[in-house]
Amino acid sequence: MSQKNDIDFNEENVAKTIEGLNGLLADLQMYYQNMRGFHWNIRGEQFFELHTKFEELYNAAALKIDEVAERILTLGGTPLHTFSDYISNSSIEPKKDYSDAAPIMENIHASHILLLNKMRALISIAGEGDDEGTQDLIAPMISEIEKTNWMFGAWLKR
């Protein structure tokens, strides 16, 4: 008989979801750290606007990170929690020495696309396991990032 976790999910059925959530957790951690660096290092005439926006983004990412990690725990998994885990499991590359607005905004726009693709795949995986809780967690994140990325696209004149 397969072992079940605290919410009566078969552990074999949620293994893919936990793996996907840990991948998302790694991506969100790299995104968060990049946002901190962009916040600290932005220069130029749009400093005030972007400095504030990047702080908003990293604060929102911090909340998502905690929610994803707690969902992994709820499903009976162990969240990734070392920098080496994040680096080796993230599809978002760490960015260093960015200070000009346009390359930063391009990077954030691209990172949002990576996050959206990861989240959409995770919604599908969770659906295969009848995991509405994970779907309900991720769906509003998708909507939020889609809207934010539309705004970043407008900033980039796309």
N, C-alpha and C positions, 0 to 999 in steps of 0.2 A: 504494500500500500504506500502511495506517495505521501510524503510529509506535507502538512499544510502549515501556513503561517498564521499570525494573529487575526487576520481578517478572512480566514477560510479560503484562501486561494491556494491552489495546487502549486507548489514551488517550481515544478517543471514548467508550468504555463507562464509564470511571471519572470522566469530567468531572462528572457529576451527583453522584457520591459525594463528590468533592473539594469541590464547592460546598456540599453538605450538611454535610460535616465542618467547613468553614470557618464556616458558620452556627452550628454547635454550639460551635466554638471561641470565637466572639464571645459567645455566650450564657454559656458557662462563665467567660469572663473577666469579664463584667459581674456574674455571680453571685458570683465570687470577690471582686471589689472590694466588692460590697454586704456580703458576709459579714465582710470586714475592718472596714468601717464599723460594722456591728452589734456586732461583737466589741469595738471600741474605745469605743463610745458607749452600750452597754446600761446602764440604771440601774434601781434598784429592788430589791425584796426577793429577786428571783430572779437577781440579778447573777452570783453565783458559778456557779450551774448553767448559765446561758445563755452567759456569757462563755467558759466552757470548751467548750460545745457548738459555738459559732460558730467557735472556733479549730479544732476537729475538722473542721467542714464546709469551712472555707477551705483547710485542709491537704489534705483529700481532693480538693477542686476543683483545687488546684495539680497534683496527680498526674494527674488526668484531662486537664487542659490540655496537659501535656507529652505524654501518650500520643496525644491527638488530633492535635496538631501533628506528631508523628513519623509518624503514620499518613498524614497528608496528604503528607509528604515521601516516604514509602515508595511511595505511589501516583503519585509524579511531579509533585505539585502544590507550591504555595508557600503556607504557612500565613499567614493574616492576622497582622500583628504590630505594628500601631499602634493607639493608643487611638481615633483617629478611625475606623479600620476597625471596631473592636469596637463603637463607638457606632452607626455607621450600619448594621451588619449584625446587631445583636442584637435579639431580641424581648423581652429583659429590660431594663427601664428602670433607670438608675442611681437609687439612693435616697440621699437626703441628710437629715441631721438627724433620724434615727430613734433614739429612746432608750427607748421604752416597749415592754415585752415583747409585748403582744398584737398591735399593728400590725406589729412585726417578724416575729413568727411567722406572721401572715397572709401577709405578703409572701414569706417563705421558702416557705410551702406553695404559693402561686400560682407562684412561680418553679420549684418542682419540677415542677408540672404542665406548664409550658412546656418544661422540659428533657425530660421524659418524652415529650411529643408530638413534639418534634424528634428524639429518639433513636429512637422507634418508626418514624417516617417514614424515617429514615436506614437502619434495618435493612431496610426494604422496598426502598429504592433500591439498597442494596448487594446484596441478594438478586437483583435484576433483572440485575445485572452479574456474578453468580456470585462475589462478593467475600466469601468466608467470613471472611477476616481482619478486615475491618471489622465484620462481624456479631459475630464472637467478641470484639472489643474492646468493642463497645457493649452487648451483652447483659448482662454482669455489672454494668455501670453502671446499667442499667435496674432490675435487681433491687435493687441497693443503694438507689437513690433511691426506689423504690416502698416499701421497708420504712421508710426514714427518713420518708417523707411520711405513712405510716400512723401513725407515732409522733407526728409533728407534728399530725396530725388528732386524735389522742387528747389531746394537750396542749390543743388548741383546743376540746375537747369536741364533736367532730363525730360 
